């Protein structure tokens, strides 16, 4: 017995020492990355002072040519547009107010739909978090649909049902048909007046569902609601930690401003809510949507948002409706996710342009059009920006490097200051490494997505042969 206790104590001490060592390594690497980033950026600022005569000579040479003058005018114009747009968004953000949760007796009947594909244990955790919500049980229907997963997702869904009983209903597609078809089945099965869709790798807070459903009671013009997506695995890897600040800025700042206009451009797959009537008004067009003659298998969230906006409804954002979702931890999975998002943006910007400049809604529509035009500006400048970048890298590499890093320092400070005020001062500094990371390793995403917008692959959920074999072994062991 003494030997067993001694052995267990030794194992605990060893595990504790290992955890402390891993934490030390993680903290050391984080400090190195942050320190290196700021060294680069401040080095770039210093170059402007030390090499000022050199930069002035380049400026004079460029201003002596028509091409140089044109480039300068275009650059200053685009900068003025960008700054004006940021100020516009800031004013809208300051006016934003989230809608408070209504009383239990006023909450509508709600159907939560959780599509799942190759999620394994994550879908089990998602379903448990939904059942733990404080939404009135008699008004809540939870449906989860396995979209022909290759792994043990269905086993985890059955485990959830065994533990949670009739609180959840689970269904299995005979084959993988895509997230859009899984959601379509959920919409058809749902009995609620409000549909809430939640990704199967996401965890909701206890009050999230009621906060998402409340705008439909308060505002009859509300057709859809976007939730506030936070990074679940921000402490596990470098990429999620960097993206944590970017996500907060994208949702809490940008979508708050868009919500003020009633025109949130995309209700995220991780957490969205829709009015039942609005969904069924466009369900046939949504499930049969095509692009360049091919059936659309991506961008189901942005497509649904567009079709609801087109009906004249408003799309809002609920800042306090939190959902925590996993973000890719590896570069390859990250760029695949971004490619999918950007391809969807290309498609849906085209679709939105077909109605945004018509009388699609009562009241003001100029704000919605400004948001769309900003999207188009980003797309149309993608290729000229790549060409200019290549030119400056070859012709003036020092100027390119210093100006790029200096720009990152200036514009990333907005995200950092926002995050520092709203969340954490220390974590806010990760806005800078992420901007450097994006500028030098992900700049190609938008041009590539535009060129390949007709492709519809999901890209990130299929299992490799090695992963599939591992999952099959786990299923065999558990059974």
C-alpha positions in Angstrom: 0.0 0.0 0.0 2.8 2.4 0.9 4.5 1.6 -2.4 1.3 2.3 -4.3 0.8 5.6 -2.5 4.4 6.5 -3.1 4.1 5.6 -6.8 0.9 7.7 -7.2 2.5 10.6 -5.4 5.5 10.4 -7.7 3.3 10.3 -10.8 1.4 13.4 -9.6 4.6 15.3 -8.9 6.0 14.3 -12.3 2.8 15.4 -14.1 2.8 18.7 -12.2 6.5 19.3 -13.1 5.7 18.5 -16.7 2.8 21.0 -16.8 4.9 23.7 -15.2 7.7 23.0 -17.7 5.2 23.2 -20.6 3.7 26.4 -19.2 7.2 27.9 -18.9 8.1 27.0 -22.5 4.7 28.4 -23.7 5.3 31.7 -21.8 8.9 31.9 -23.0 7.9 31.4 -26.7 5.0 33.9 -26.3 7.4 36.5 -24.9 9.9 35.8 -27.7 7.2 36.3 -30.4 5.8 39.5 -28.8 9.3 40.9 -28.3 10.4 40.0 -31.8 7.2 41.6 -33.3 7.7 44.9 -31.5 11.4 44.9 -32.3 10.5 44.5 -36.0 7.9 47.3 -36.0 9.9 49.8 -34.0 12.9 48.9 -36.2 10.8 49.9 -39.2 9.9 53.2 -37.6 13.6 53.9 -36.9 14.4 53.2 -40.6 12.2 56.2 -41.6 14.5 58.5 -39.6 17.8 56.9 -40.4 17.0 56.5 -44.1 15.0 59.7 -44.6 17.2 61.1 -47.3 16.9 57.8 -49.3 13.1 57.8 -49.0 12.9 61.4 -50.0 14.9 60.7 -53.1 12.5 57.9 -54.0 9.6 60.2 -53.4 11.0 62.9 -55.7 11.7 60.4 -58.4 8.2 59.0 -58.3 6.7 62.5 -58.3 8.6 63.4 -61.4 6.6 60.9 -63.4 2.9 60.7 -64.3 2.7 57.2 -63.0 4.2 58.2 -59.7 1.8 61.1 -59.3 -1.2 58.9 -60.2 -0.1 56.3 -57.7 0.3 58.9 -55.0 -3.2 60.4 -55.6 -4.8 56.9 -55.7 -3.0 55.9 -52.5 -4.0 59.0 -50.6 -7.6 58.7 -51.9 -7.8 55.1 -50.7 -6.3 56.0 -47.3 -8.9 58.8 -46.9 -11.7 56.4 -47.8 -10.4 53.8 -45.3 -10.1 56.4 -42.5 -13.5 57.8 -43.2 -15.0 54.3 -43.1 -13.4 53.6 -39.8 -14.7 56.8 -38.3 -18.2 56.0 -39.7 -18.0 52.5 -38.1 -16.8 54.0 -34.8 -19.8 56.4 -34.7 -22.2 53.5 -35.3 -20.5 51.4 -32.7 -20.8 54.1 -30.1 -24.6 54.2 -30.8 -25.0 50.4 -30.6 -27.1 48.9 -27.7 -27.8 45.2 -27.3 -31.3 44.0 -26.7 -32.0 42.8 -23.2 -33.4 39.3 -22.5 -37.2 39.2 -22.2 -39.0 37.3 -19.4 -39.6 33.6 -19.6 -43.3 33.9 -20.4 -42.5 36.1 -23.4 -39.8 33.9 -24.9 -40.8 32.2 -28.2 -40.8 28.5 -29.0 -37.2 27.8 -30.1 -35.6 25.1 -32.1 -31.8 24.7 -31.8 -30.2 22.9 -34.7 -26.7 21.4 -34.4 -25.3 19.9 -37.7 -22.3 17.7 -37.1 -19.6 16.2 -39.3 -16.4 14.5 -38.1 -16.6 16.3 -34.7 -16.1 13.3 -32.4 -16.5 14.2 -28.7 -16.9 18.0 -29.4 -20.6 17.5 -30.4 -21.3 15.8 -27.1 -19.9 18.8 -25.2 -21.9 21.2 -27.5 -25.2 19.3 -26.7 -24.5 19.3 -23.0 -23.9 23.0 -23.0 -27.2 23.6 -24.8 -29.2 21.5 -22.4 -27.6 23.4 -19.5 -29.1 26.7 -20.9 -31.6 28.6 -18.7 -34.1 28.7 -21.6 -37.5 27.3 -20.4 -37.4 23.6 -21.1 -41.0 23.4 -22.4 -40.2 26.0 -25.0 -36.9 24.5 -26.3 -36.4 21.8 -28.9 -32.8 20.6 -29.6 -32.1 18.7 -32.8 -28.6 17.4 -33.8 -28.0 15.9 -37.2 -24.9 13.7 -38.1 -24.1 14.5 -41.7 -22.6 11.1 -42.6 -19.5 11.5 -40.4 -16.5 9.2 -41.1 -15.5 9.1 -37.4 -17.3 8.4 -34.1 -19.5 11.5 -34.1 -22.7 9.4 -34.1 -21.5 7.4 -31.1 -21.0 10.6 -29.1 -24.4 11.9 -30.2 -26.0 8.7 -28.9 -24.1 9.0 -25.7 -25.5 12.5 -25.3 -29.0 11.3 -25.9 -28.6 8.4 -23.4 -27.5 10.9 -20.7 -29.9 13.8 -21.6 -32.9 11.8 -22.6 -35.8 13.5 -24.5 -34.1 16.9 -24.1 -32.4 16.2 -27.5 -33.4 14.5 -30.7 -30.7 13.0 -33.0 -30.8 12.1 -36.6 -28.3 10.6 -39.1 -27.9 11.5 -42.7 -27.4 8.3 -44.9 -24.4 10.0 -46.5 -22.4 13.2 -46.3 -24.4 15.9 -48.2 -22.9 19.0 -46.6 -23.8 21.4 -43.8 -26.5 23.1 -45.8 -28.5 19.9 -46.2 -28.1 19.0 -42.6 -29.5 22.4 -41.6 -32.3 22.1 -44.2 -33.4 18.8 -42.5 -33.3 20.6 -39.1 -35.5 23.5 -40.4 -38.0 21.0 -41.7 -38.1 19.0 -38.4 -38.1 22.1 -36.2 -41.4 23.3 -34.6 -40.1 26.6 -33.1 -41.0 30.1 -34.1 -37.3 30.9 -33.9 -34.4 28.7 -35.2 -31.0 28.9 -33.6 -28.1 27.2 -35.3 -25.0 26.2 -33.4 -21.8 24.6 -34.8 -21.0 21.2 -33.3 -17.6 22.3 -32.0 -19.0 25.2 -30.0 -20.0 25.9 -26.4 -22.7 28.4 -25.4 -23.1 30.2 -22.2 -26.1 29.6 -19.9 -28.0 32.7 -21.0 -27.0 32.7 -24.7 -30.2 31.1 -26.2 -32.6 33.5 -24.4 -30.4 36.5 -25.4 -30.5 35.3 -29.1 -34.3 34.8 -29.1 -35.3 38.1 -27.4 -34.8 40.5 -30.4 -37.5 38.6 -32.3 -40.0 39.4 -29.5 -39.0 43.0 -29.1 -38.5 43.9 -32.8 -41.0 42.6 -35.4 -38.6 43.8 -38.2 -35.9 41.5 -36.9 -35.4 38.5 -39.3 -32.0 37.2 -38.0 -29.5 37.6 -35.2 -25.8 37.1 -35.1 -24.1 35.8 -31.9 -20.8 36.9 -30.4 -18.2 34.3 -31.3 -15.2 33.8 -29.0 -12.2 31.6 -29.4 -12.5 28.4 -27.3 -9.0 27.1 -27.7 -7.1 30.5 -27.3 -4.8 29.0 -24.7 -3.9 25.9 -26.6 -1.9 27.2 -29.6 -0.4 30.3 -31.0 -2.8 30.8 -33.9 -6.0 30.8 -31.8 -4.3 33.1 -29.3 -3.6 35.6 -32.0 -7.0 35.3 -33.6 -8.7 35.8 -30.3 -8.1 39.6 -30.5 -9.1 39.7 -34.2 -12.4 37.9 -33.5 -13.3 40.2 -30.7 -12.7 43.3 -33.0 -14.6 41.7 -35.9 -17.7 40.8 -33.8 -17.9 43.3 -31.0 -16.8 46.3 -33.0 -17.6 45.7 -36.7 -20.9 43.8 -36.2 -22.0 46.1 -33.5 -21.8 48.9 -36.0 -23.5 46.9 -38.7 -26.3 46.0 -36.3 -26.9 49.7 -35.7 -27.9 49.8 -39.4 -29.9 46.6 -39.1 -27.5 45.0 -41.7 -25.1 42.6 -40.2 -23.7 41.1 -43.3 -23.1 37.5 -42.0 -24.7 35.6 -39.3 -22.0 33.2 -38.2 -22.3 29.4 -38.4 -21.1 29.1 -34.8 -24.2 30.9 -33.5 -27.1 32.4 -35.4 -30.8 32.8 -35.0 -33.6 33.2 -37.6 -37.3 34.0 -37.6 -39.2 30.9 -38.8 -41.2 32.8 -41.4 -38.1 34.4 -42.9 -36.4 31.0 -43.2 -39.3 29.3 -45.0 -39.8 32.3 -47.3 -36.4 31.6 -48.9 -35.7 28.0 -48.0 -36.3 26.6 -51.5 -33.9 29.2 -53.1 -31.4 28.7 -50.3 -31.1 24.9 -50.6 -31.1 25.0 -54.4 -28.6 28.0 -54.6 -26.0 27.7 -57.4 -22.9 29.6 -58.4 -21.5 29.4 -62.0 -23.8 26.5 -62.6 -22.6 24.5 -59.6 -24.6 23.7 -56.5 -23.4 25.9 -53.6 -22.0 23.8 -50.7 -20.3 26.6 -48.8 -21.3 30.0 -47.4 -24.7 28.8 -46.1 -24.6 31.4 -43.3 -23.9 34.4 -45.5 -26.4 33.2 -48.1 -29.2 32.9 -45.5 -28.3 36.3 -44.2 -28.5 37.8 -47.7 -31.8 36.2 -48.5 -33.4 37.5 -45.2 -32.0 41.0 -45.8 -33.5 40.8 -49.3 -37.0 40.2 -47.8 -36.7 43.6 -46.0 -36.0 42.2 -42.6 -33.2 43.6 -40.3 -30.3 41.5 -39.2 -29.0 42.3 -35.7 -26.1 41.4 -33.4 -26.3 40.4 -29.8 -23.0 41.3 -28.1 -23.8 39.4 -24.9 -24.9 36.2 -26.6 -21.6 34.3 -26.3 -20.5 31.2 -28.0 -17.0 29.7 -27.7 -15.8 27.8 -30.8 -12.6 26.0 -31.8 -10.2 27.7 -34.3 -7.7 25.9 -36.5 -4.4 25.5 -34.7 -2.3 24.8 -37.8 -1.5 27.2 -40.6 -2.8 24.8 -43.3 -6.2 24.4 -41.7 -6.4 28.2 -41.0 -5.8 29.2 -44.6 -8.3 26.6 -45.8 -10.9 28.1 -43.5 -10.1 31.7 -44.7 -10.3 30.6 -48.4 -13.8 29.1 -47.8 -14.9 32.3 -46.1 -13.5 34.5 -48.8 -15.0 32.4 -51.6 -18.4 32.8 -49.9 -17.8 36.6 -49.6 -17.2 36.8 -53.4 -20.3 34.9 -54.2 -22.6 36.7 -51.7 -21.3 40.2 -52.5 -22.4 39.5 -56.1 -25.8 38.2 -54.8 -26.2 41.2 -52.4 -25.5 43.7 -55.2 -28.5 42.5 -57.1 -30.9 43.9 -54.4 -28.9 46.3 -52.2 -29.4 49.2 -54.6 -33.1 48.6 -55.0 -35.9 49.6 -52.6 -35.5 46.3 -50.7 -36.5 47.7 -47.3 -38.5 50.5 -45.7 -36.5 53.3 -44.3 -32.8 54.2 -44.8 -30.7 51.9 -46.9 -27.6 54.0 -47.5 -25.7 52.5 -44.6 -26.2 49.0 -46.0 -25.0 50.1 -49.4 -21.9 51.7 -47.8 -21.1 48.4 -46.1 -21.4 46.5 -49.4 -19.3 49.1 -51.3 -16.6 48.6 -48.7 -16.6 44.9 -49.4 -16.3 45.5 -53.1 -13.4 48.0 -52.6 -11.5 45.2 -50.7 -12.1 42.8 -53.5 -11.4 45.1 -56.4 -8.1 46.2 -54.8 -6.9 42.7 -54.2 -5.0 42.2 -57.5 -3.6 45.7 -57.8 -2.3 45.4 -54.2 -0.5 42.2 -55.1 1.1 43.7 -58.2 2.2 46.8 -56.3 3.6 44.7 -53.5 5.6 42.6 -55.9 6.9 45.8 -57.6 8.0 47.4 -54.3 9.5 44.1 -53.0 11.7 44.0 -56.1 12.5 47.7 -56.6 12.5 49.1 -53.0 12.6 46.2 -50.5 13.6 48.4 -47.5 10.9 50.9 -48.2 8.3 48.1 -48.6 9.3 46.4 -45.3 9.5 49.6 -43.3 6.2 51.0 -44.6 4.3 47.7 -44.2 5.5 47.3 -40.6 4.8 50.9 -39.7 1.3 50.6 -41.1 0.7 47.5 -39.1 1.8 49.3 -35.9 -0.7 52.1 -36.6 -3.7 50.2 -37.7 -3.3 47.2 -35.3 -3.2 49.6 -32.4 -7.0 50.2 -33.0 -7.7 46.5 -32.4 -5.2 46.3 -29.5 -6.7 49.4 -27.7 -10.3 48.0 -28.2 -9.4 44.6 -26.8 -7.4 46.1 -23.9 -10.4 48.3 -22.9 -13.0 45.5 -23.3 -11.1 42.4 -22.2 -7.5 42.0 -21.3 -4.6 44.5 -21.5 -1.9 41.8 -21.7 -3.7 39.7 -24.4 -4.3 42.8 -26.5 -0.7 42.9 -27.7 -1.4 39.8 -29.8 -3.1 42.0 -32.3 0.4 43.0 -33.6 1.9 39.5 -34.2 -1.4 38.5 -35.9 -1.2 41.4 -38.3 2.4 40.7 -39.2 1.5 37.0 -39.6 -1.4 37.9 -41.9 0.5 40.5 -43.9 3.3 38.1 -44.8 1.7 34.6 -44.9 -2.0 35.1 -45.6 -2.0 38.1 -48.0 -2.7 35.8 -50.9 -6.1 34.5 -49.6 -8.4 37.1 -51.2 -6.9 37.1 -54.7 -6.8 33.3 -54.7 -10.4 33.1 -53.4 -11.6 35.4 -56.2 -9.8 33.3 -58.8 -11.3 30.1 -57.4 -14.7 31.3 -56.3 -16.5 28.6 -58.3 -15.0 25.8 -56.1 -17.2 24.5 -53.3 -15.1 22.2 -51.2 -15.4 22.5 -47.5 -11.6 21.9 -47.2 -11.3 21.5 -43.4 -13.5 18.7 -42.1 -12.5 15.6 -44.1 -10.3 13.1 -42.2 -7.0 11.8 -43.6 -6.6 8.0 -43.9 -4.4 8.1 -40.8 -7.0 10.1 -38.8 -9.8 7.9 -40.0 -7.9 4.7 -38.9 -7.3 6.2 -35.5 -11.0 7.1 -35.1 -12.1 3.6 -36.1 -9.7 2.1 -33.5 -11.2 4.4 -30.9 -14.7 3.3 -31.8 -13.7 -0.3 -31.7 -12.2 0.1 -28.2 -15.2 2.0 -26.8 -17.6 -0.6 -28.1 
